[in-house]
Amino acid sequence: MAAARGTQSKSAPAKAGAKSAAAKITQLDWSEARPAPVVLVSGPETFLADRATQAIRTALHEAHPELEVHDVDAASYAAGELFTLASPSLFAEPRLLRVEGVEKSSDAFIEDAKRYVADPAEDTVLVLRHAGGQRGKALLDLLRRGTPGAVEIPCAEVKKDADRLAFAQAEFRRLGAQISPAALRMLVAAYAGGIGELAGACAQLVSDVGARIDEGAVTRATEGRVETNAFRVADAATAGRGAEALVLLRQALSTGTDPIPMLAALNMKVRAMARVFGATGSGGQLAKELGMAPWQVDRAQREVRGWREEDLARCIDQAAETEWLLKGGTRDPEYALERFVLLVARRGRERA
């Protein structure tokens, strides 16, 4: 199995006698996961890490149906286990060694892994899963300095609104489907938990609706989910329809909706308006500069018309105070949320 080559760091011409820049590990996006003698799957996003690992297994199994797969728990690892599993079998079947919990690994595993990655076994792929933390750092540093044949697949947590929207959009492309921008926003808002749940919702929508998905389909699919109601409140507030926003808010709260998701939906829109306020340029140019989708830029620009900078700043300050109030700072969180909704609906202007 061919070893992946590490990329070399670039530097200015070295002085005479100075050492050349150290090699660095090749990094791949989780969607580009492929077999290599040593694969480090790092970061806290378990769903993406599982997908990357499964993609490696699928690729190996398609090429070698006789593939042997062994799972190792780094925390309970016994000395020598890695070399035993990697040693050639009678029929020399290719092997996949999947090691979980490297961030909780035993001392024996770290020492054996350092020895192993220096000279990986032939026809063997070693996948090391490290979810974060300092444990095992010496091993990770060794790999990242450019261990021959090693690649890293970083799986950072997907938390930002723009990243979740991009992930869902990519899911629909992968499934051969198209979804309207507004429907995509509604879906992402309705599944504000882990991205595994969001991915499942994307797949279910395509299965139920087909390759073209609009707002109506998402509304039917997400009926009853609190975050969808939250965005209806946020849409009414940012459009200046204070009375409608309050009615929608009270209806949602009366059915047991948690105020926190309601606040999160409104904050998402206020933050987007703050990012585009005063910005000039085309929607596409601003989207690239601000890390937003073009339709997000266009919508935020429409919603921020008529706002003054000081009023937008007041809303941002009030958002932080409202979050504190909702998380234990008051005995009446619903009233605190109503005040913030009305402030946004009045474009940040206090009553005369």
Secondary structure by P-SEA (a helix, b strand, c coil): cbbbbbbbbbbccccccccccccccccccccccccccbbbbcccaaaaaaaaaaaaaaaaaaacccbbbbbbcccccccaaaaaaacccccccbbbbbbcccccccaaaaaaaaaaaacccccbbbbbbbcccccaaaaaaaaacccccbbbbbbcccccaaaaaaaaaaaaaaacccccaaaaaaaaaaccccaaaaaaaaaaaaacccccccaaaaaaaacccaaaaaaaaaaaaaacaaaaaaaaaaaaaaacccaaaaaaaaaaaaaaaaaaccccccaaaaaaaacccaaaaaaaaaaaccccaaaaaaaaaaaaaaaaaaacccccaaaaaaaaaaaaaacccccc
